Structures are given as C-alpha cells and as structure tokens.
Amino acid sequence: MTTHIETRALLSDGTVIALREASPEDADALRELRRELPDRYPLAEDDVVLCAFSDDALIGAGSYAPSTDDETTANVVLVVTSANQSRGVGTLLLEHLVSLARGRGVRRFTADLLSNNPRMLGLFSELGLVMTATPDTEVVRVDLGLDAGEDYLDAVANRELTSGVASLRAVLKPTSAVVIGAGRNATSVGHAVLANLVKGEFAGDLYAVNPKAAELLGVTCYPSVAELPVAPDLAVICVPAAAVPAVAEDCGKRGVKAMVVVTSGVDPKPLLASVHKHGMRMVGPNCIGVASTDPEVRMDATFTRKGSGGGGIGLVTQSGGVAIAVLEQLSALGMGTTDVVSTGDKYDVSGNDLLLWWERDERTTSVVLYLESFGNPRKFSRLARRVARRKPVLAIRSATSEAGQRAAASHTASTATPAVTQEALFRQAGVIVVDGIAELVEVLAALEHTPLPQGRSVAVVSNAGGLGVLAADACSHNGLTVADLSEDTTAKLAALLPSVASTTNPVDTTAVLDADVFAQCVDVVAADPAVDAVIAVTVPTALGNPAEGIRTSSKPVLAVAADQLGSVAILENGIASYADPVRAAESLAALVQRAEWLRRPAPAVVDLPGIDVPLARKVVAEHFAVEPEGGWLEPDQVVRLLSAFGLPILGGVLASDVEGAVAAQKSFGQPIAMKAVARGVLHKSKAGGVKLNLGTPERVAEEFTGMQERFGDRLQGVFVQPMAESGRELLVGVVSDQRFGPLVVTGLGGVDTDLLDDRAAALAPLTSADVDDLLRGFRASAKVFEQHPEEPVHDVLLRVSRLAEMVPEIAELDLNPLVVKGERVIAVDARVRLEPVAPVDPYLRALRRAGA
C-alpha cells in the first residue's frame, strides 16, 4: 500500500484534522470502524484507504477500489463515526479521494448508497462534480465524474471559506486570551503585548502566565498554562526560543485553539509537532502579533507603538517592520485597519487564510498584502480573484531576486524571471501592485472615497501652467489619455476665465481667480462626455487658494496642492490630495486598472475544437519510455504533440542520412529547410544548423555533408521541411514552474527575439481576456496587429495554454518563429522539453505545510 504525506485540513466547524493513507498500524482502528458499515460495503485492506484522524483518534475513512474491467473507474466507500457526522468529515474525505484517484488515472467513481441514507446522497450530490443517480430497490446507484470543472472548484472554495473563517475565529475573534511570557520589565516584548491588550480594553477574558508574579497591569497571573482557570481561545507566546516548543505542547494539552508565536529563532520541528498533534492554528513564529479593531473584540495583541485605529483595511504582512510602517502612515492620514496579522515565518496561517477571512467581512473594504513568498500561488490567484471582485486587493512589491533563476535553455524560459511570474499572478488576479509603503498609502487614499473612472481619459485643471503640464505628462507616462475637450466645454471655460487663460487640456486658469471660479471650471470639465476623471492642480497665491473650492463630482476628482507638506492627504470632503502631480497620476492609473479589471468578463472555459488529449498523452508516454528523466522531444514528436491540440505546425520528415534527406526534398517538390538534429544543440541557427532554400538534391547532399563535418558524432539526423511563406515572426512559448504553474509568453520572435526582448507573459489557464492582455502587452503589438488580424494568434495562445494545462509534463515550449501572414499563422520551428512531474492539486482543501 502506498503511503502519502500526512495532510492537515479543516472541518466545517474549523476543527483541524489529519488525513493520510492507511498504514499497517491502522489495522485495528479500521477494523473497529468497519463495524459501522453494512456488510454490503466492504472497506477492503487492498483498496486505497484514506483515514481521517482527530487527536490521533480515527473518526472516518474512505476507500476506492479500481474496477477489474476498467482501470479508469473505481467503486468508492465512505464511513464516518456516528459522533462525528454532519461536521464535513465525509465531504473532506471524498474531496481528497477524488484528488488522489484523479492523480492516479481514475476518471469516475461509482457507489451504491442506501435509499434510506439521504445524508450520504446529499454529500455526493452537493460535491460539485457531475453526478447521475439511479434508484434500484434498496439502493441508489451513483456515478460521479471526477473531472474538476469550475463548478467543482467553486464548491470546494465555498466549503474552504466556511471552514477557514471558522478556524480563524480563535485568532481574530477570541473570547479569551493569555499572554505567556509577560514580564514585569516594561521593555520586554511580553509586557508590551499585555500592555496593548489592556490599553485597548480587550473585550474577552484576559490572563497572563508568569510564575514569579501574581498580577501584572491589573491582569491575574498564573504559574503555568496548565493552571489557567479555563482553556483560552488564543495564546500569545513571548518566551525565549528554547522554551517555545514546551509551552506550545502545554497549550495543546490545555485545549488552546490558536497560538501567536512572537518569538523568533524557534526550532520548527517540535513546535509544529505540537501544533499538528493538538489541531491548533498558529500565527508566526517571528512576528509582531495580531490585532482586531472589531468593537466586539478590541484586541491589540502586538508590540507596536501606536496600534491601529479603526478603519476598513485588512493588513497581512510577513514583515513586522512593514506592518508597523504601514500602521504609522495610515494613522497620519486618519485611516485604520479592521485586522492586522503579522505572519512572520508563516508556519501555518498565511495570506491565503486571511483572504478567506476578509472575502465576506463587511467591515473590511480593502485588503493589503506584503508577501515575501508564496506557499500555494495558484490557490492564491483564485482566492485573490474572488476577493478582488468584492473589494480592492493591494500588494506591496517584494524583492524578486533573479539569483535563483536557472540558466535558461529556451527563449521563453529566459523571460520567466521571478518578477515576471509574480507580476502576471497579481495582474490576472486583479491585485493592484505598488512599489513601497508611500505608494500604497497614496493609492489607498484615492480608493477610500473616489469613484472608479469609466475610462482612461483625464482632464487637468490648474492655476499654475507648469504644474498642469507636469500632471498631463505624468498621465501619459502612466498609460492615461489626455482628453480632447469639446467646443462646448472650451466655450464655457472661456466665459469663466481671463482671456489669457488656456481652455484646452491641460487647462490653465491663470493664478488670477478665486476658489469659487476654479471650482466651476473643474465642474465644467468634469461634465464633458470625453472626460473620465479630473486632476485639479493648485498653488496658493496672495489672491487666495483655489484648492479650497475643489469639490466632489460624479466623476473621480483628485487634487494636487503644491503647498502640501505630506505626500498625500484626505480633504474634509473625502478627495485625495497629493503634493506631486506625478503621484496623483500614478494613483489615478491604479483606479483605472481596477475599474478595467472589474469590467472584464468572469473567467470561463473556452471551447476549443480539434483537441485529442489521448494522442498527446501517447506522445508523452513514448518519450518517457525512452527517456525516463525527460528531455527535448524529437522534431516529429513535437509535430504530433502540437497537432493533437490543433496548433498550426509546419510538418516535416526526420532523415537520418543523406539519402533520406534528398528523398524528403524530392517528395515536397519545392525548396526546403534542413535543420540539424544534434545532441546538445538547441538554438540551431546560432550553431549553423539551419540551411534554407535548398532547391536541388545536390544542394541538399552538400549541406548534409557540411552538417556532418560541423557536428560530427553529435548529428543524429536532419529535419526536412518545406520552405514556409514569409511574414511577421512572433514567439509563443511556455515555461512551467512547480508552484506557479505554466507561464505563457508571447512577443516578437525570430532569431533576434532575445536581443529585442519584447514580450508579455501570463499564467495558464488563460481566459480570453488574459489573451487580449497578452496581445496588447508587448511594445510592438500595436504595429503588429495594425497589419495582421489578432484572431489566429489569439487561438494559438488559447491552445498553447490548454496544452500546458492538460500536459503538465511540459517544462518548456517554444514556437519560434510563429509566422503570421494575413489570416494564416503557422509555427515554422518548435521545441518542447518534458519533465516527469508528480500530480499536484493546488485547489485541494489542505492547510499549509511549513516550508511549502
């Protein structure tokens, strides 16, 4: 029996349980559990058996047994102890069995359910998979397809939302808390945490553990966790690193539900052993703590100086320093948070958990992330996309070092830097990325009260011409459009302004006017149908300060005040005001980005005819039969693989000797291209391994002999293709990342593709909107698609994305050049490298493993 790594997961009530395949040591417990099954439902020892444990006790099991007639079909059985039913144990077991079976080639489950067991029938029907149920006297025969479509992934995500929120209540809405390691010394971390809880008037019961004190700051102290009068929901641990594992074990034994480990330098192995054994949730270690401004909680379990005022921002950050800096900046603006979570080394609770918490929290209007690493980026993308549909999600760009990037073999792989991959992840999920804390606060100020623009067209109104020009330039540099004002608008402005004023955009009102007239000018410009947003730029003069007249409008209005001391402020009427027009333009561009993302259609699976997955799997199997460790496919295998997904690839003939090459040229009856197939030679053109326009047998023989001399024993043959029609050369490719998944790249192609380095990238699976972004994402795209239609390339990108998704063994793929000529498109050269991969289910409900 195969044993897989133990997984922790959450029941619907937030309880943490462990799931793993059965081992011989589980035989007695399984035998006892089988007694709860009717005789007709065997849980055979030779089946694949998955066990669910709570506090080391077996509370449920599920198994599947492959059919003897069809290895893609298996019969499934579930059993849950009577004391643990209606908690989601069976659903969780079935989800994990589905994932396990699918990774091993099973595509369908069958089950016979008793007719008088509607609860089990409901479990199957509500799973989210395609199911048919056929009544048959005492049983209902169920047939369950295991292909995970959007409905299933949505159903899993909704169940994860319920269980995830329930499990975090002990972290962010505890009814009782204890600070362990609260000392008398006011400069100690434990003392500071306890002081903040007391100062913030924590709404729950508060305790402290200090064996040398009876009371601290009015809070009763106890010698140990074991001697606490109740088991607190939350324990904040501030003891020295060496003592943390023992304290965590004491917390688990006492029944503590969650821990915040502030201490750094903790040995992870014994700490995690206690967390897993006792089913606790944990924030940290190496963090500044957690806080909630919910009036029903009032918890500041951090050692920050000011804490956080109430507000609408949910903040999660791996860096305690970043959290403190953000809180200080928000406080200066009069803004605050709903919750603050410093995840530190994030052994357990991560950014994904907090996205679940904030998704439907009505108090949280914006989410801010600072993530230095991703445990499960594909699940993050799906979660962030869901949250961003409800409220803005912002991420502070963290360091994206290139040091870890391996030496790239293909053109596509050279593009897939950590920065490019992370940027694609955020962009597709609708996350607004900012460079630093200053920009974060500036964008948050704009999002606080400003309506989203309906387009990119901006008008600038200023009483200082030079600053207006700077604002207009900044708009252009940030992808915004400086609007052309209508004749009616310019006429109305002329009636309000001195004759020397400029009534075209950017509007220069001159300095000789009061606040009321300036406000009227802003209103006139905002009313122009061609204008989507207004930036009002002012400087005070001896005649007055026009900024005093800036007011809200039905369209977004941002202010720039040259005399403003801070980089951003929020005026009494809610308008965000900036000291620099460049910062105003950048913030407005962020609002435009969000508005455009929200207008994108919801992701949907695009129907692509002509895809033959079994044929593609056959090509992959043939390759691994010869090359178990993977490698580059032979040219004829590349043609078969790409053709299986309907990709337009120029075919050819693989010839091992000069006679075969000559025969191939004659069969085509036209000039040919001859490409060397040689060990260690990937970029054939650079190595002299490509010869073009060979129109006679003599030329073919001559060049074949030349390749033999050039490559010697490395030459395995040549790939002979008819000459393709010339046209615009593009690159389309894929490079896969074990955690992020396949990255699809496109841009200018041909032999100079690396020199030009003009490419765009997005993570698969691609939606039609993602493809549209790719086709507009490289610098030369406008020129390319002025001359050629987008549709053929659009189709190629969707098919390449589907190929990368359905054949995860593809490590690298290059279509270069992909020649576009009018309505036609064809890949003249293609390379594919395969690697063996273990099945991965990024959407499976499971808690994060430390180090993952």
N, C-alpha and C positions, 0 to 999 in steps of 0.2 A: 504494500500500500504506500502511495506517495504522500509525504507529509509536507505541507507548505507552512510558511512563516505565520505565526500567530498574529491575528489582526484584532485590534480593539475597535468596537463600533458602539453606536448609541441606540438604545430602545426609544420608543416614542415618548416615554416619560423622562428621558435624559439620562437614564442609568447606563453606565459603561459596562459592557460585557466583552468577553473574549471569544473569538471564533477561530477554529483551526480544524484541519482534517484529523480524523481519529487516529490514535496510535494504539499499540497493543496494551498500554497501561490503562486505556479507557474501557477495556472489555467488560469489566464488572458493572461499571456505571451504565454502559449501553445496554447490557443485559437487563438491568433493572428498568431502564427507560422503555424497553420494548414491551414490557408488560402493559403499558398504556395503549398499545396498538392492537387492533383486532388481528386475528390470525391471518387474515387475507392480505395484510400489509406487512410483508417481511422487511426488516432493516438488516439485510444480509451483510455478513462480515466482509464479503468480497466486493461489495458495492463501494462507490465513492461516498464516504460518510463524512459530513461536516458537523462538528459539535459546537454548541453554544454553552459557555460557562459564565456563571456569576459567582464571585467569591470562591472560585475553584469548584463549585458545585455544577454538575451537568443539568441544565434546565431545558435543553431541547436538542434535537438532531434532525438532519435531513440527509437523504441519500439519493443518488441516481444510479441506475444500472443500465448500461447501453444495451440496446436490442441486439439479439443474435442475428436478426435478419438485416438490420440497417444500423450501421455504426454512428449515423448522424442523429438517431432517435434514442431517447432514454426514458425509462419509467422513473418517476420521482415520488418519494415518500417523505412526509414531514411528521414529526411528533414533538409536542411541547408539553412539559409537565403541567398538570391542571392548575397549580398555584401560580404559574407564570403566563397563562393565556391572556389574550387581549392587551398585551404590552408591546406587540410588534416583533416578538421573537421569531414567529413563523415567517413573517414577511422578510425580515432581515436574513434568515437562513436561505429562503428561496432566492432572494436577490444574489447572494453570494454563490449559491449553487448554479444559478444561471450564468454568472460571470465565469466560474470555474469550468463549467461544461462547454461554454462557447469557446473558451481559450483552448479547449482540447478537441475541437471539431464537432461537437454536438450542436445541432441546429433546432431540435424540437424535443420538448418534454411531453410525456403522456402521464396521466394519473387517473385512478379510479377513486372518486370521492363518495362517501356515503351520502345518500339523499337526505338523511336527517341531520347533516352537518353543514348548515348554511354558512357558519362562520368560516370554515375552510374553503368553501366555494367562493365566498366573498373575497377571501385573501387572494385567490388566483385571479378572479375577475378584475380586481382593483389594482393589480400589479402594474398595468400599463402596457403589457405585451398583447399581441393579437391572440385571442383565445376562442376556441369553439367548445361548447359543452353539449353533450348528447345524453339525455336521460336513458337509463337502461335498468328497469325494475328497481333494485335496491341501491344502485349506484348512478353517479353521473360521470360519464367518461369525458375527461378534459384533454384537449390538445392545445399545447402552448408553444407558439413560435418564439424562438429566442433572439431574433434579430432586434437589436436595440435601436428603435427609431426615436424621433423627437418626443412622441407621446410618452414613451417609457422613461426617457431621460428627464422629462419634466415631472413625471410622477415620482421618480427617485429623488429629484431635487426638492420637491414639496415635502416628502417624508423626512428628508435631511434637514429641511428648515424647521420642522416641528421638533425633531429630536435635538437638533443643535441649540435652538433657543432654550429648550427645557434644561439642557445640561449647563448652560452658561448663567442660569439664574443664580446659582450659588456664587458665581464670580461677580456679577454686576448688580444683582438684586438680593444680596444675602439678608436674612433676618437676624443673623448673629455673626459675630466675627471675633477673632482672637489675634493679638499681636504676640508672636513668640520671639523673645529676644529684646523686649522693650526694657532698656536700661535707665538708670537714674541720670546718667550723663546726658545733658541736653544736646550734646554734639553727636551722639550716636544715632545711627540710622533708625534703629528700632524705636527710640524715644521720639524721633521726628515723625515717624509714621503714626504712632499713637497720638501724638500731639495734634496732627492734622485731622485724625478721626474725631478727637474730642472737640477741636475748634470748629469743625464742620457740622457738629451735632448729629453724628451718625444716628440714623433712625432706629437701628436694631439694637440688640443686646451686645455689649462690648466687654471683652475680657482681655487680660494680659497674662502672660506666663513669665514669671521672674522668681526663681526660688529664694532670692535674697530680699524681696520687698513684699509688703502686704498690700500696698496701694501705690499707684503712680497716676498723677494728673487726675485724681478722682476716680480712677478705674481700679477695681479689685484685681489683685494679682494672685496667681495660683502657682504652686511649685512646679507643676508639670501639666502636660496636656491631659494625661490620664485623670487628673484630679479636678478638671473643669466640671462644673455642675451640669452642663449639657454638652452635646456634640455640636460645635458651631458649624454653620454652613461654610464659612471661609476662614482659613488660617493664613496670616501674613507672616512669613518666616524671615527673620533678620539675624539669625545666629551665625557664628563662624562657619566657614565652608565644611570643615571636617565634621561638624555636628549635624549638618542638614539631613543626611540620609536617615539617621536615627530619629530625628524629630519628625520627618515625613512618615516613617513607619509608625510612630506613636499616633500621628494624626489619623492614619488609615485605620488603626486598631480602634481609635475612639469614635470613628464614624464621621470624620470631617469629609465634606463633599468636594471641596476645592481648596487649592493652595495657591498663594502668590509667593514665589521664592525670590526675594530681593537679592539674596547673597550671590556673589559671583565666585567662580573657581570651584564649582561643586563637581564631585565625581558623578558622572551621569548614570553609571550602571546601577548602583544601589538605590539611587533616588528614583529612577524610572521603575525599578523592580517594585518598590512600594506603591508608586502611582498606579501601575498596572494591576498589581495584586488586589488592591482595595478599590479599584474603579473610581479613582479621583480624577478631576480635571486640574490642570496646573498651568499657571502663567509663569514664565521665566524658565530657568533662573537668570540672574544677572539683569535685573530690570528695576525700574523706579516705582513700580506698583500699578494700581488701578484706581479709577475714580468714577463716580456717577453723581451727576447733579440732579437726578430724579428727586423731586420733593418727597417722595415716599421712601427714599433710600438715604440721600445726603451722605455719600461715602467718599472720603478722600483718603484712601489707603496708599498714599505716596509720600515721598520725602521732598516734594517740590516746595519752593519758597512761597509762592502765592496760591497754588492750587488753581482751580478753574472756576470762573464764573459761569453761571448757567447760560446756555445757548443751544444752538441747533447742530453743532458739528460733532460727529463721531470721529475720534482720532485713535489710530493704531499705528505704533511705530516700534521697530526693533531697537532703535537707539533712544536711550533715555535722554541724552543731550538734545536730540532733535525735538522730543516731546516737550521738554522744558522751554526751549526756544520758541516753539510754536505757541505754547500757552502764554508766554510773555508778550508776544506780538499780538495775539488775539485780544489779550486783556487791554493793551494800549488802544485798540480800536473799539473797545466796548463789546466785543464778540466773545463767545464762550462755547463750551462743549456740552454734549449730553453725557458722553462717556469717554474716558481716556484709558487705553490699555497699552502698557509698555511690555511687549512680548519678549524682549531680551533675546536669549538664546533659543527661544520658542521650541522647547522640547515637546510641548503638547499644543496649547492654544495658539492659533496662528491667525493670519489675516483672513483666511477663508472662513474661520469660525466667526470672526467679527462681522464679515459681510452678511452672514446668515442672521446674526443678531440685529443688525441695523436695517435689513431689507424692508421689513414691515413695521419698524418702530416709527410711529408718527412724530415723536419728538425730534428725531434726527432728520435734518433737512439736507445735510451734506456729509460726505464721508471723506476723510483724509487718510492716506496711506503713506508710510515710509517703510519700504520692504527692501532689505538688502539681499534676500534670497527668496526663491520660490520652491516650496515643497511639492506642490501639485499645480503647475501653471495652467494646465488645461481645465481643471476644475475651477481654478481662479477665474479664468476667462469667462466661463459660463455663469458663475456667480456674479462677477462684476457686471456682466451684461444685463443680468436681471435687475440688479440694484440700480444701475445707471438709468434704466427705464423709469425709475421712480424718483431718483434724486441724483444730484451731481456726485461723481466719484473723482477725487483728485489724487494724484500720486506725485510725491517728490522724487525726481530722478535720482537714483543712487548710482554709485560707481559701477561702471560696466567695463571692467578691465578686459583687454584683449589678450592678456597673458596666457589664459587657459585655452585659447583657440588653437587647435591643432593645425599643422601645416596642411593647407587645403589643396586637394588634388584637382578638383573641378573648378570651373569658373563660378558656378553657383555657390559652392562651399566657401569660396573666398569672400562672399558677400555676407554670409551668415555669422556675423560677429555678435557677441552678447548684446551690444547696444541695439543693433538692428532687430534682433529677435524680440527683445523686451519692448522696443518701440512698436513693433507690429502687434504684440499681445495687448498693450494698452490701447492702441488706436482702434483695433477691431472691437474691443470690449466697451468702447465709449468712455474710457478713462482719460481725464484731462491731465496731461503731464506738465509739471512745472520744474524749473531749474532753481531750486533753493527755496528757503523759507520766505524771503521777501516777496518773490513772485507768487508763492502760494497765498499769502495774505492779501496781496493785491487782487488776485482772481476771486478769492472768497468774498472780498468786499464788493466786487461787481455782482457776484451771484446772489448776494444777500437780498437785494431788493429790485434789481434791474430785470425787466422783462427780456426774454431772449429775442434777438433780431430775426426777422423773417428772411434776411439775405445778407450779402456781403457789402452792400452799397452804403457808404458812410459820407456824411457831410461834416465839415469842420467849420465852426463859427468862432472867430477870435477877435479880440480888440487889440491884438499885437500881431501884425502880419507875419513876422519871422517865426514866431511860435506856431502860428497856424500852418505855415509851410512845413515846419518840422513834424507837426501832427499828421499832415497829409502824406508826407514821405514815409512816416512810420506805419501808416495804414497800408500803403503799397507794399512795404517790406514784409508785412505780416499777412499777405495774401488777401487783403481787403481792397475794395474798389472805391475810388474817389468819385462820388456821384456827379452826373451832369444835371445841374438844376434846371427846371423848366423855365420857360419865359415868364409864366405867371408868377413863379417864386421870385425870380430876379426883379420883376417889376414891383412886387410887394416890398422887397428889401430896399429897392431904390427909393420908395416912398417914405421909408423909415430912417434912412441913413444919409449922411452928408454926401455931397456929390463926389468927393474924392475917395469914398469907400469902394471896395471891390465886392460886387454882388455875385461873382462866380465862386465856385468851390475851389479852394478854401475861402470862405467869406471873411473879409477884413472889414470890421465895422468901424475902424479907427478908434482911437482912445477917447474921442470927444463924444461920449454918450453915457447916459445913466443906466442903472441896473434894470429899470423897467423896460427901456427900449431894447437893451441887449436881450432880455427875456423874450420880448416879442419877436425878435429876429430868430432866436432858437425855435420858437413855436412855428414860425413861418416855414423855416427849413424842414422841420420835422414833419410838417403836413404835406411836403412834396411826395408824390407817389414813388418817385425814383429813389427816395432815401429810406434806408432801413434802420439807421442809427445815427446819432449826433454826438460829436465830441466838442464840448464848449470850453474854449481856452481863454483864460483871463489873466490880466495883470492889474493890480490896483494902481490908480493914479491919484494925483491931487484932486481930480474931479469926482472921484468915487471909486467904488469897487463893483464892477459888473457881476462878479461871482455871486453877489447877494441876491441877484434876480434869477439865477438858474433854478428851474423847477422841473418836476417830473412831467412826462409826456406819455402818450400812448405808445411811443416808440422808445427804445433804450436811449438814455442820455448819460454820458459820462463827463465829468468835469476835470479840467486841468487848471490848477491855481499855482501860478509861478511863485507866489509868496508863501506857499505851504511848507512847513518845516519837515514833517514826516513824509515818507514816500506815498502814503495813502491815508485817507481819512474818509469817514462816512458822515455826510452832511445831515442836518436835522431832518431833512425831507427824504433821507434814505439814498440819495445819489452818492455814488463813489467818486471821490475827488483825488486826483493824482498830482504830484509835484512835477512830473516829467511827462510830456505828451507821448513819448515812446512807451512808457509803462501803461498809459491809458489804451494805446492802440493794441498792445500785447494782450491786455485783459479783455478788450472787446473781441479780439480774434478768438480767445478761448470761449467766449459766449457763443460766437458764430459756430465754432467747431461743435459745441454741444448741440446747438439748435439743428445743425445739419445731420448729426448722428441720430438725433431723435426722429427726424423725418425719414430716415432710412426704413425700408420695409423690414418686417421681422424676418429673421433667418428662416429659410425654407429649403428643403431638399429639391434640387433642380433635376428634372427628369432628363437623363442623357441616354438616348437610344444607342444600340450597337455596342454594348459593353458585354464582354464574355469573361467573367471572373474565373470560371474553371480553367479556361485556356491560359489565363495569366498565371494561375496557381501551378499549372502544369509546367510552364517555363521555369518558374522559381524552383520547383521540385527537381527538375532536370539539372539545374545549375548546382544545387546543394548536394545532389547525388555525386557529382564530380568534385566539387569544391566545398566541403562541409563548413569551412571557415568563411565562405563568401568570397567576393571579388567582383571584378568587372565582367559583365556579360559579353559573350561573343557578339559580333555585329548582327548575325542572323537571329540570335536570341533577342536582341534589342528590338529588331523589327517585329518579331512575333509578339513580344510583350506589349509594345506600344500599339500595335494594330488591334490587340484584344480589347483595348479601351477606346477604339475608334479614332486614334490620333493619326493625323496625316504624315506618314513617314515614307521617305524615298527608299524603296526596296533595293535589293542588290543580290549579288552572288558572291559567296565566300569561296575563293580559289586558293588551293594550297601549292600550285605550281604554275609555271609559265603557260603550259598548255591550257589549263583551266581558265586562266585569266584571258587568254586570247579567245577561247571559246565563248566566254561570257560577253566579251566585246562584240563578237560577231552576232550573238543572239539578240543583243539590244539594237543592232543595226544603226548606231549613231555614236558620236563621240562619248567617251566615258570618263568617269573619275575613278582613279585607283588609289586606295588608301591602305597603308601598311597595317597589318595586324601583328604587332611585335610585343614581346614581353617587356614591361616597364615603360612602354611608350603610350602616353595618354593624349598629349597635345600633339597630334600628328603633323600639323602644318609647321609648327616650330621645329620639329625634328626632321623635316624634309621627307615626311612620309605621306604626302598627298601630291598626286600628279593629276592635272586636269586636261580636258580636251584632247584625250588620246583617241585619234580617229582611225588609226590603221593597226592591223595586227603587229606590224613591225615596231611601231611606237610602243605598243603595249609590252612586247617582249623586251625591248630595250630598257624601258623604265622598270620592269620587274627585275631584270638583271641588276640594274642600278640599286634597287632596294635590297637585294640580296647582299650586295657588296657593302652597303651602308649599315645594315642591321645585323648581318652575319647570322649566327645561330639563333638570335632572338626572333627572327622573322618566322612567323607561323603560317603566313599566307597573306593574301590581299583581299580587300572587299571591293568589288567592282560594281559601280552604279552608273546609270545613265546620267549625263550632264543635266542638271536642273536649270530651269529658267531663272534668269537673274531677277532680283527685286530687292526690296528693303529687308535687311537682315536684322532679326531680333534674337534675343536669348530668352528661353523659358526653361526654368530648372527647378529642382527640389533638393534640399538638404535636410536630413532628419536629425532631430535632437531627441534623446531618450525621454526627456521630461516635457519639453515644449511641443513635441510632435513635428510634423513636416513643415518646413518653411518654403513657400513657393516664391520664386524670384522671376522678374521679367525686366527687360530693358533693351538697350542697343546691343546687338550681337555681332558676330563675325570675328575675324582674327584679332581685331583691336578692342574687343569687349573689355578686357581688363584695363587697358590704357584709358578708355573713355569712362569706365566706372559709372555708367548712367543707368541705375537700376532701381526698382521698387520691390518691396517684399511684403508678404502677408502670410499668416499661419493658416494651414489647412485644418478643417474643411472650409473652403471658400464659398461664400454666398455670392449671388450676382452683384450685390453692392460692393463686396470686397474686390471682385474682379474689376468693376468700374474704377475703384480707387487705384488699383494697380495700373490700369491703362492710362491713368492721368498722373501717376506718381513719379515717373522718371522725367528728367528735364526735357528731353526731345520729344515727348509724347504728342504735344500739340502739333508739331510739324509732321510727325509720322502719320497721324490719323487725319491730317488735312488731305493727304494723298491716298490713303488706304482706309477702307472701312474697318471698324473695330470688331464687328461680329465674328469673323473667322478666328481672330486671336482670342476673343472672349471665350469661344467654345473650347479652344485648345487649353486655356488656363483652367476652366472648369474640369475638363477631362484629366489633366495632369494632377489637379487637386484630388479628384476621386481615385485616381490610380495610387497616389501616395497614401491615401486613407485606407484603401482596400488591400494594398500590398505593403504592409508596414516594414517588410524586409528591405525596401528601397532606402539605401543610405544616401546616395547621391544620384541625381539625374540631370543631364544636360541635353537640351535641344538647342544646338548652336552650330550653324545658323538655322533659325526658323525663317524661311523666306516668304515674304508677303508680296503678292503681285495681284493687284486688283482684288477680286473676291476670293482668290485662291491663296492657300497657305500650305506650306509643306516643310517638314523638318528634313534638311539635307544631311545633317550629321547628328548623331545621338549617342550618348553614353549613359550606361546605367550600372551602378555598383550596388550589390546586395550584401547585407549582413544578417546573420541569424539573430532573431530577436525573441525574447520571452513575451508571451501575451501580457498586455498591460490594459487595465480597465481604469482609466483616470476618473471615471464618474461613480465608481463603486463607493457605497457608504462605508467609510472607514476613517478612524482617527489617524492623525499624522504620526509617523514614526520618527523619533529623534534622529537627525542626520539625514532624513529623506528630503 
